[in-house]
Structure formats: structure tokens, C-alpha cells
């Protein structure tokens, strides 16, 4: 009879099999999947995780908390392994830009590493620590870390130098960044790119270009960074020229040159560049389509808009809220409100932006009452309107002549929805009164605004004065508008037209003389016309169109018939 029980040890063959299994898993534990297998086997047996497997798990960790848990399970057995410490600090650094606490935890772990004295940090440890100082904008700590790196002989590694340049650039200390850059023994492409980006961030594109021109080796990031600098400064032509010099492009390069064309107002060129991009076999990404849809909306080409929609249907970009809303806006601005509304109706999941886009589209095309119906549907869906929603609603009331309704909606912003009325909302109300011929009410509202009226308010008022021939209020509005935008030729033209409606010809001539005296030239009128899927551009007074002789001949013939 057995009076007690004791664990029966596994036979020698089983123990040998387990050892062989663990040894095999340990050898393959450099990949996350194999490391997870090994971790599971070791947990069952109550054994510590080897450092190599821990590093693989930490490198693939989705969160700093998971990485730290693996680190803690491997220490103290692997406390002297520098790769283990470095991987954990790097895991924190990956989340430093979005999580200040992650950056602080990385610095705390780095200090612990230094206090222990073993292991000694390497260059990869240092670059992660520097990135955390940059994310925290910790100038003093960053300088201390640089001093430590210099004493430890780690500051001359290329990626450490790049991290230091980026840190100083992010902190606004461009001179310190340049000093680190100049002290590096060799200028790698990563270091050069970081220095160019530092200058671009500081708005000194010329200095960035000087570094770029001296770079022995360049990659697409080098070119794209400089292109971005030119775009930020409004030098779209320089960005386009730089693109044409590139021998190696990526999707971001194409996106930026499309954006450069759009920034110049060369909408047709933006579409042409996109077509070139497709011929080179580059697949557009969401950023490409966003810029392209904006260009198509400004160009007003319905055929191009349909082509863009067709490309999206092929699944090159996920059809999310943002893309669908941009599509609706594009069709509306290309003149097809019916297609925009059809897309809106077919979209099952709508957000506030979806309703805003549709309300504004209907309002701008004169379908004021339909826009207000969409607003009512939005309320029925339980969606909360925002400030943009009411810009569309007030514009709808203005186009439909619904003065009383517009006043109620304007007042309800604060009382019902706790939305502060902005200068843009007041401009809509001035436009609402002005279109209805209530010039005095519009003027009094502008004067009673709780904030200083901007150009849109006075512009709406002077437009109404021109339409309804109110010269005196028009002069006041023009004076205010010129004080805000002294070089805007449109203000002078509106004032001159208002005075002309009032038969005040001497004052009209005074306005033109004032423009000439200030060197302000009237902006040439520009229009686009789409014929057989080709967009034709016409500038007032220009005859560069290939069919201009024929066009002017027909116009002259029509003029003779009318007179």
C-alpha cells in the first residue's frame, strides 16, 4: 500500500528531448515568432528567457509596457547584455513623439544603466536617448547627454550625429545643430538629410540648399526634404524644377510636385503630372488622391473628376470618410451637384464633415432650401453640427433670401449648440442682409461685432453696396477694406464699380489714379472651359491660345450682330 505520493522524474530520454527542443528554439529565437515559442516553453518550465530571445521580443513589441515586461523577465539573468537594454530604450523612443511618459521612462532606464556601470551604452543606445530628449524638448538634459556621449567616444557615430542634429533643430538651436554637423568626421546621407531638414524647419531654405548641393550622396528623402522647403516658402516653381532634376523618385516626390502645381494654381499641370506618375508605374497613395481631388475641384473638369473616381473604384485607396467626403466636394465644385448628392446618399456611414460638404455644396449652387433639408436630416441622425456646418447653413439662407431663418440659425449657434460666432459667421450674416437689400442692417451688424471685422465682412458689405447702389456705405466699407488689404486690387475695382453705379465719375477716376499711383495692377480675369474632355484656359487680354484668331473672329462677328 502506498502511503504518500512523490513526483516521478521524467525518463532521461524525455529530458534530453526537452533540452534539445529548447536549444533548437533558442538558436532560432532571433525572430519574434520563434522567440514567442521559446518564451512559452520556458514559462511552462519556470526558466528565464535568454537575452537573444528577449531582444527579438522587445524589438517586435507593440507597446513600451510589453517591451518593459519582457525586459524585466530577462533581468537579472541578462543584466550585462547591452542589446537588451538598448532594445528596451529604443522601444520607449519609438513612442516618444506621441507619449512624453515613454520618453521619460527611456531616460530613467538610461540613468539606471549608467548607475549600474554595466553594460556600457553603445551608439544605438545613445541615438535612442537623444531622440527622447528631442521629443521632451529637454534642452539641459540633451546637452548633458551630448557631453556624456563625447566623453564616452560615442558622439562621432553617423546615426548619433544625425540624432543630435535633429534634436537641436527641433529645439530651435540651429547653430548648435550645424556645429555638430561640421564636427562629424564623415557626412553620411542620413546626416546630410537631417541637416537639410533642420534648415527647412527653421525656414532657411537657402542654407538647406547649400548643404544639399555639397552632399556627395543623395536619396529621394534628400530631394523631397528640399522640395518641401520650397513649397513652405511658396516657391512652387523651384520645387518643380528640383523635381525635374531627380533621377530617383518615390511616391512622396510625385505628391509634392502635384502639390506644387496646385500651389501655383496650375490645376491642369497637376493633373498632367498625375498622368505622368501613372505611366511610370507608381501607385498613388491617399495623399496623392487628396491633392489630386483638390486640384480637380479647382480646375472644374467633370471629365477628369470622373477619371479620378474611376481610379478610386479600382481600390488603390481605401474608401474611408475622408476620401468619400473629398469626392463629394470635388463633384460639387466641378458643377455636378447631382453626382455629389448621389454619392452622399449612397454613403451609408456619414460623419459631420459629410453633411458639411453637402450643405455647403448645395448652398453654393443656389439650392438653399435643399441645403437646409440636409441640415435637418443631420439633426435627425443625432450628429452635432459645428462651426463649419453653420457657415453652410447661413450661406444657404443668403442664397435663398431667407433672412428671418438666417437670423434664427445665427442666434441658435450660441443658445442651442454653444458654438461661438466667428468673423466668418458675421460675414455670412452681412452677406445675407446685403443680398436682401438691407444695407443699413448689414452695416450696423458689422459695426456691432464683438471682434474686429475682417476683410470678408467688409467685402460682403461693399459687394452689397455695389449691387444695390449704396455709395455712402460702400465708401466706408472700401476704406475699412483698404486699411486691411491695401494692395488688393479687387477692393479698388469694387469701389470704382459702386461709384460708377452712383454716376460719381470724378470719384471713379480718382480711384483709378490712386491704384496707378500705388503701383497696383488689376488682376487679369481668368476662366476655364472644358470642350471634348480638354480644359482650355483664357486670360483677359491675352491671345496665347492656339485658336485665338478664330475665337476673336467669331466674337467680333457676334458683336456686330448684337449691335
VOGU-3710 file (C-alpha; in Angstrom, 3 decimals, decimal comma):
1> xxxxxxxxxx> 0,000/0,000/0,000  1,275/3,494/-0,991  1,006/5,930/1,929  2,292/9,010/0,072  2,970/10,284/-3,402  6,020/11,939/-4,962  6,675/13,366/-8,414  8,035/10,825/-10,795  11,012/12,315/-12,672  10,791/12,129/-16,450
11> xxxxxxxxxx> 12,898/9,455/-18,058  16,334/10,515/-19,343  15,160/10,339/-22,963  12,345/12,863/-22,261  14,728/15,251/-20,512  17,147/15,042/-23,402  14,278/15,716/-25,813  13,213/18,825/-23,834  16,784/20,149/-23,739  17,147/19,591/-27,487
21> xxxxxxxxxx> 13,803/21,343/-28,140  14,771/24,366/-26,045  18,218/24,518/-27,613  16,695/24,472/-31,095  14,207/27,205/-30,209  16,955/29,293/-28,618  19,054/29,131/-31,797  16,089/30,341/-33,864  14,941/32,916/-31,292  16,187/35,859/-33,330
31> xxxxxxxxxx> 12,738/36,179/-34,950  9,669/37,340/-32,954  7,660/34,171/-33,716  10,444/31,817/-32,594  11,122/33,974/-29,536  7,451/33,751/-28,507  7,566/29,960/-28,873  10,643/29,789/-26,688  9,107/32,135/-24,111  6,034/29,905/-23,837
41> xxxxxxxxxx> 8,168/26,780/-23,325  10,332/28,489/-20,705  7,334/29,872/-18,810  5,927/26,346/-18,507  9,233/25,164/-17,055  9,811/28,256/-14,874  13,059/29,122/-16,642  14,380/32,633/-17,503  14,252/33,972/-21,048  17,633/34,163/-22,855
51> xxxxxxxxxx> 18,826/37,651/-23,820  18,760/36,991/-27,581  15,126/35,907/-27,484  14,240/38,838/-25,208  15,786/41,302/-27,669  13,732/39,815/-30,528  10,509/40,074/-28,480  11,256/43,638/-27,365  12,036/44,736/-30,929  8,625/43,465/-32,082
61> xxxxxxxxxx> 6,688/44,742/-29,056  3,606/46,828/-29,926  3,798/48,902/-26,745  6,536/50,090/-24,353  4,716/48,332/-21,491  5,044/44,957/-23,227  8,701/45,643/-24,019  9,413/46,510/-20,393  7,665/43,348/-19,162  9,931/41,235/-21,372
71> xxxxxxxxxx> 12,980/43,213/-20,182  12,077/42,679/-16,538  11,622/38,947/-17,114  15,106/38,690/-18,662  16,921/40,741/-15,994  18,910/39,929/-13,858  19,889/36,822/-15,826  20,939/39,001/-18,785  21,667/42,228/-16,913  25,012/42,729/-18,656
81> xxxxxxxxxx> 23,653/42,411/-22,189  23,838/45,867/-23,869  21,473/44,832/-26,668  18,751/44,026/-24,158  18,981/47,489/-22,561  19,289/49,209/-25,948  16,252/47,416/-27,414  14,117/48,425/-24,422  15,219/52,061/-24,543  14,568/52,052/-28,317
91> xxxxxxxxxx> 11,065/50,635/-27,697  10,323/53,637/-25,476  11,908/56,022/-28,025  9,634/54,750/-30,813  6,655/56,147/-28,884  8,410/59,248/-27,532  6,896/61,726/-30,003  3,324/60,771/-29,043  3,898/59,857/-25,400  6,049/62,085/-23,157
101> xxxxxxxxxx> 5,881/59,437/-20,426  7,534/56,921/-22,771  10,411/59,359/-23,367  10,780/59,912/-19,609  10,812/56,157/-18,964  13,564/55,741/-21,577  15,706/58,400/-19,887  15,072/56,797/-16,473  16,187/53,407/-17,799  19,268/55,019/-19,359
111> xxxxxxxxxx> 20,197/56,611/-15,999  19,770/53,220/-14,308  22,062/51,704/-16,923  24,712/54,342/-16,180  24,430/53,892/-12,400  24,978/50,145/-12,707  28,055/50,741/-14,849  27,457/47,532/-16,749  26,763/47,223/-19,609  28,361/50,219/-21,325
121> xxxxxxxxxx> 25,943/52,022/-23,699  26,675/51,798/-27,401  25,941/54,224/-30,266  22,445/52,800/-30,821  21,596/53,307/-27,166  22,783/56,903/-27,464  20,743/57,740/-30,577  17,532/56,499/-28,901  18,238/58,583/-25,793  18,871/61,694/-27,906
131> xxxxxxxxxx> 15,541/61,182/-29,721  13,781/61,122/-26,347  15,460/64,406/-25,309  14,232/65,904/-28,584  10,660/64,698/-28,021  10,637/66,152/-24,498  12,280/69,390/-25,721  14,633/68,922/-22,782  17,488/71,300/-23,690  19,514/70,865/-20,485
141> xxxxxxxxxx> 19,227/67,077/-20,487  20,086/66,989/-24,186  23,285/68,985/-23,615  24,221/66,683/-20,720  23,634/63,608/-22,884  25,806/65,086/-25,642  28,570/65,724/-23,117  28,378/62,125/-21,903  28,485/60,839/-25,490  31,562/62,927/-26,246
151> xxxxxxxxxx> 33,369/61,615/-23,148  32,364/58,037/-23,962  33,561/58,391/-27,564  30,084/57,767/-28,967  29,321/61,198/-30,430  31,119/60,618/-33,742  28,924/57,766/-34,967  26,867/58,862/-38,001  23,424/57,984/-36,643  24,230/59,551/-33,261
161> xxxxxxxxxx> 25,308/62,735/-35,041  22,069/62,720/-37,051  20,041/62,300/-33,861  21,895/65,223/-32,222  21,385/67,459/-35,279  17,686/66,587/-35,294  17,418/67,257/-31,545  18,995/70,699/-31,774  16,931/71,528/-34,853  13,735/70,518/-33,080
171> xxxxxxxxxx> 14,751/72,718/-30,133  15,341/75,692/-32,458  19,118/75,697/-31,841  20,184/75,643/-35,493  23,704/76,929/-34,789  24,325/74,028/-32,360  22,950/71,601/-34,942  25,348/72,976/-37,559  28,279/72,740/-35,127  27,542/69,021/-34,565
181> xxxxxxxxxx> 27,190/68,526/-38,328  30,547/70,208/-39,059  32,342/68,195/-36,342  31,317/64,834/-37,785  34,242/63,043/-39,481  32,120/61,886/-42,411  28,830/63,250/-43,716  26,536/60,322/-44,475  23,345/60,738/-46,497  21,283/60,405/-43,291
191> xxxxxxxxxx> 23,307/63,130/-41,578  23,037/65,393/-44,634  19,293/64,841/-44,879  18,880/65,675/-41,199  20,829/68,935/-41,573  18,795/69,941/-44,633  15,585/69,157/-42,726  16,862/71,240/-39,801  17,310/74,290/-42,037  13,971/73,707/-43,777
201> xxxxxxxxxx> 12,234/73,523/-40,390  13,864/76,837/-39,455  12,726/78,449/-42,730  16,288/78,897/-44,077  15,907/77,034/-47,362  18,963/78,706/-48,916  21,227/77,249/-46,208  19,497/73,895/-46,672  20,166/74,095/-50,410  23,855/74,810/-49,741
211> xxxxxxxxxx> 24,133/71,625/-47,635  22,163/69,692/-50,275  24,470/70,859/-53,082  27,565/69,679/-51,165  26,161/66,213/-50,419  28,190/63,517/-52,180  25,353/61,023/-51,974  21,621/61,811/-52,099  18,479/59,723/-51,849  14,789/60,576/-52,512
221> xxxxxxxxxx> 14,490/61,883/-48,934  17,202/64,474/-49,697  15,293/65,821/-52,698  11,864/65,597/-51,063  13,026/67,487/-47,971  14,323/70,383/-50,043  11,197/70,371/-52,225  9,094/70,627/-49,062  11,172/73,627/-48,002  10,484/75,421/-51,268
231> xxxxxxxxxx> 6,767/74,632/-51,031  6,563/76,019/-47,489  8,086/79,270/-48,720  5,662/79,485/-51,620  8,385/78,808/-54,205  6,425/76,197/-56,140  8,416/76,838/-59,327  11,702/75,996/-57,582  10,125/72,800/-56,207  9,001/71,789/-59,706
241> xxxxxxxxxx> 12,450/72,481/-61,160  14,059/70,369/-58,441  11,670/67,505/-59,217  12,698/67,507/-62,881  16,354/67,127/-61,818  15,606/63,985/-59,781  16,812/60,671/-61,139  15,330/58,536/-58,360  11,767/59,423/-57,295  9,259/57,904/-54,915
251> xxxxxxxxxx> 5,551/58,462/-54,313  6,224/61,383/-51,984  8,217/63,104/-54,749  5,251/62,893/-57,116  2,843/64,022/-54,396  4,906/67,124/-53,714  5,195/68,177/-57,347  1,416/67,746/-57,752  1,047/69,933/-54,649  3,486/72,454/-56,189
261> xxxxxxxxxx> 1,343/72,707/-59,329  -1,736/73,219/-57,166  0,030/75,879/-55,094  0,800/77,791/-58,306  -2,804/77,496/-59,430  -1,681/75,309/-62,349  -4,500/72,823/-61,878  -4,207/71,334/-65,375  -0,480/70,756/-64,797  -1,292/68,943/-61,538
271> xxxxxxxxxx> -3,500/66,518/-63,460  -0,828/66,144/-66,177  1,823/65,291/-63,574  -0,511/62,681/-62,086  -0,881/61,090/-65,520  2,924/61,031/-65,846  3,081/59,352/-62,456  0,738/56,587/-63,587  2,813/55,985/-66,741  5,887/55,400/-64,551
281> xxxxxxxxxx> 4,012/52,604/-62,728  3,908/54,394/-59,389  0,801/53,574/-57,376  -0,944/56,633/-55,886  -1,470/56,700/-52,142  -4,131/58,537/-50,084  -2,034/61,742/-50,086  -1,819/61,630/-53,902  -5,556/61,325/-54,292  -6,266/64,054/-51,727
291> xxxxxxxxxx> -4,086/66,577/-53,578  -5,410/65,436/-56,957  -9,066/65,754/-55,928  -8,375/69,254/-54,649  -6,755/70,161/-57,996  -9,684/68,702/-59,941  -12,133/70,644/-57,781  -10,308/73,903/-58,561  -9,952/73,030/-62,238  -13,653/72,284/-62,511
301> xxxxxxxxxx> -13,176/69,490/-65,036  -16,003/66,985/-64,688  -14,360/64,502/-67,062  -11,142/64,481/-65,011  -13,205/64,151/-61,837  -14,894/61,067/-63,309  -11,483/59,592/-64,157  -10,279/60,160/-60,604  -13,416/58,496/-59,266  -12,789/55,544/-61,584
311> xxxxxxxxxx> -9,237/55,146/-60,274  -10,555/55,160/-56,712  -13,116/52,474/-57,589  -10,241/50,181/-58,579  -9,264/50,056/-54,926  -5,916/51,862/-54,952  -7,021/53,791/-51,857  -9,334/52,811/-49,022  -12,726/54,485/-49,453  -12,958/55,957/-45,968
321> xxxxxxxxxx> -14,811/59,038/-44,671  -12,089/61,413/-45,802  -11,894/60,089/-49,371  -15,670/59,982/-49,851  -16,087/63,498/-48,492  -13,370/64,750/-50,853  -15,128/63,034/-53,763  -18,431/64,732/-52,919  -16,681/68,101/-52,668  -14,842/67,523/-55,971
331> xxxxxxxxxx> -18,009/66,706/-57,918  -19,824/69,703/-56,435  -17,014/72,099/-57,364  -16,914/70,604/-60,860  -20,573/71,644/-61,251  -22,227/68,238/-60,826  -24,310/68,714/-57,690  -26,483/65,764/-58,729  -23,490/63,395/-58,770  -22,266/64,825/-55,463
341> xxxxxxxxxx> -25,703/64,277/-53,916  -25,902/60,747/-55,323  -22,569/59,875/-53,689  -23,762/61,459/-50,447  -26,955/59,373/-50,452  -25,067/56,167/-51,300  -22,613/56,692/-48,431  -24,060/54,631/-45,597  -21,822/55,885/-42,797  -21,682/59,674/-42,681
351> xxxxxxxxxx> -19,901/61,965/-40,252  -20,309/65,679/-39,563  -17,864/66,549/-42,355  -20,003/64,580/-44,861  -23,028/66,726/-44,031  -20,946/69,907/-44,013  -19,619/69,220/-47,512  -23,103/68,521/-48,891  -24,720/71,519/-47,180  -22,016/73,878/-48,483
361> xxxxxxxxxx> -22,207/72,367/-51,987  -25,963/72,854/-52,236  -25,726/76,358/-50,773  -23,031/77,493/-53,221  -25,051/76,196/-56,160  -28,149/78,116/-55,098  -30,097/75,176/-53,636  -30,612/76,863/-50,292  -33,753/75,055/-49,194  -32,261/71,660/-50,128
371> xxxxxxxxxx> -29,195/72,517/-48,017  -31,425/73,295/-45,032  -33,204/69,972/-45,535  -29,821/68,194/-45,302  -29,186/70,118/-42,063  -32,484/68,820/-40,668  -31,522/65,249/-41,663  -28,210/65,732/-39,861  -30,064/66,658/-36,670  -32,345/63,626/-37,055
381> xxxxxxxxxx> -29,262/61,382/-37,280  -28,114/62,756/-33,938  -24,940/64,357/-35,307  -23,764/67,561/-33,644  -23,246/70,478/-36,058  -20,064/72,512/-35,790  -18,934/75,986/-36,841  -18,433/74,872/-40,464  -21,965/73,475/-40,588  -23,394/76,895/-39,782
391> xxxxxxxxxx> -21,248/78,586/-42,411  -23,029/76,387/-44,946  -26,447/76,942/-43,370  -26,079/80,739/-43,285  -24,780/80,734/-46,856  -27,825/78,669/-47,863  -30,136/81,227/-46,243  -28,308/84,047/-48,034  -28,654/82,404/-51,456  -32,326/81,571/-50,847
401> xxxxxxxxxx> -33,167/85,013/-49,439  -34,303/83,520/-46,107  -33,445/86,480/-43,878  -35,668/85,513/-40,931  -34,477/81,879/-40,968  -30,856/83,017/-41,190  -31,257/85,204/-38,089  -32,753/82,278/-36,163  -29,943/79,912/-37,172  -27,320/82,542/-36,307
411> xxxxxxxxxx> -28,805/83,086/-32,836  -29,221/79,331/-32,252  -25,477/78,762/-32,637  -24,810/80,095/-29,156  -28,124/79,363/-27,430  -28,751/75,816/-28,715  -25,315/74,485/-29,677  -22,814/76,524/-27,576  -20,877/77,495/-30,723  -19,205/80,901/-30,716
421> xxxxxxxxxx> -19,928/83,024/-33,790  -16,685/83,765/-35,649  -15,952/86,685/-38,017  -16,781/84,304/-40,880  -20,297/83,762/-39,489  -20,775/87,523/-39,200  -19,582/87,869/-42,809  -22,305/85,399/-43,830  -24,916/87,455/-41,974  -23,699/90,682/-43,600
431> xxxxxxxxxx> -23,958/88,896/-46,960  -27,465/87,665/-46,034  -28,669/91,197/-45,240  -26,795/92,670/-48,194  -28,274/90,303/-50,784  -31,742/91,159/-49,462  -31,020/94,887/-49,892  -30,894/95,548/-46,133  -27,700/97,598/-46,370  -28,203/99,577/-43,162
441> xxxxxxxxxx> -28,846/96,399/-41,143  -25,725/94,827/-42,653  -23,630/97,909/-41,804  -24,919/98,124/-38,239  -24,188/94,408/-37,697  -20,607/94,917/-38,895  -20,168/97,841/-36,517  -21,666/95,922/-33,569  -19,442/92,839/-33,925  -17,758/91,794/-30,645
451> xxxxxxxxxx> -14,479/91,330/-32,526  -12,757/93,388/-35,212  -14,353/92,725/-38,640  -12,021/91,057/-41,115  -11,788/91,546/-44,882  -14,628/89,093/-45,559  -17,125/91,221/-43,609  -16,295/94,479/-45,404  -16,006/92,641/-48,735  -19,547/91,277/-48,366
461> xxxxxxxxxx> -20,794/94,774/-47,482  -19,154/96,533/-50,412  -20,462/93,854/-52,768  -23,973/94,531/-51,499  -23,449/98,287/-51,867  -22,379/97,831/-55,490  -25,402/95,675/-56,217  -27,908/97,997/-54,524  -26,139/101,291/-55,395  -25,458/102,487/-51,850
471> xxxxxxxxxx> -22,461/104,726/-52,460  -22,012/106,189/-48,968  -21,876/102,899/-47,079  -19,795/101,497/-49,939  -17,158/104,188/-49,372  -16,994/103,329/-45,667  -16,639/99,608/-46,417  -13,952/100,287/-49,022  -11,986/102,475/-46,609  -12,011/99,715/-43,983
481> xxxxxxxxxx> -11,114/97,076/-46,544  -8,189/99,076/-47,957  -6,856/99,514/-44,404  -6,814/95,691/-44,039  -5,660/94,792/-47,584  -4,003/97,886/-49,061  -2,596/96,011/-52,074  -5,721/94,099/-53,052  -6,835/95,401/-56,487  -10,288/93,829/-56,071
491> xxxxxxxxxx> -11,240/96,395/-53,418  -10,467/99,330/-55,722  -12,390/97,721/-58,580  -15,445/97,139/-56,369  -15,315/100,734/-55,104  -14,977/102,094/-58,631  -17,926/99,988/-59,813  -20,026/101,149/-56,845  -19,219/104,799/-57,612  -19,997/104,214/-61,284
501> xxxxxxxxxx> -23,430/102,844/-60,354  -23,995/106,115/-58,491  -22,834/108,187/-61,501  -19,932/109,644/-59,491  -17,475/109,613/-62,387  -14,956/112,035/-60,887  -14,518/109,752/-57,892  -14,188/106,752/-60,227  -11,218/108,418/-61,926  -9,736/109,246/-58,503
511> xxxxxxxxxx> -9,837/105,541/-57,582  -8,061/104,529/-60,813  -5,437/107,239/-60,245  -4,904/106,002/-56,676  -4,313/102,483/-57,990  -1,817/103,694/-60,580  -0,043/105,882/-58,018  0,407/102,909/-55,662  1,550/100,637/-58,480  -1,434/98,301/-58,017
521> xxxxxxxxxx> -2,453/96,493/-61,190  -5,862/94,984/-61,782  -5,707/91,184/-61,732  -6,474/89,783/-65,175  -9,678/87,795/-65,371  -9,216/84,084/-65,946  -11,658/81,382/-66,976  -11,579/77,709/-67,895  -13,741/75,968/-70,456  -13,923/72,202/-70,994
531> xxxxxxxxxx> -14,539/71,037/-74,576  -14,290/67,362/-75,575  -12,549/66,481/-72,295  -9,882/69,168/-72,836  -9,694/72,127/-70,441  -8,943/75,462/-72,141  -7,660/78,420/-70,123  -8,333/82,024/-71,132  -6,761/85,153/-69,647  -8,282/88,576/-70,234
541> xxxxxxxxxx> -6,357/90,478/-72,917  -4,121/87,519/-73,773  -4,001/85,789/-77,165  -1,769/82,800/-76,423  -4,483/80,204/-77,101  -3,696/78,314/-80,341  -7,191/79,098/-81,686  -7,262/82,722/-80,518  -7,572/84,212/-84,051  -10,604/82,065/-84,797
551> xxxxxxxxxx> -12,140/82,750/-81,373  -11,737/86,544/-81,680  -13,130/86,452/-85,227  -16,290/84,689/-84,009  -16,611/87,092/-81,069  -16,317/90,075/-83,407  -18,962/88,569/-85,666  -21,311/88,063/-82,704  -20,646/91,637/-81,519  -21,578/93,038/-84,938
561> xxx> -24,791/91,018/-84,940  -25,745/92,300/-81,469  -25,100/95,945/-82,364
//
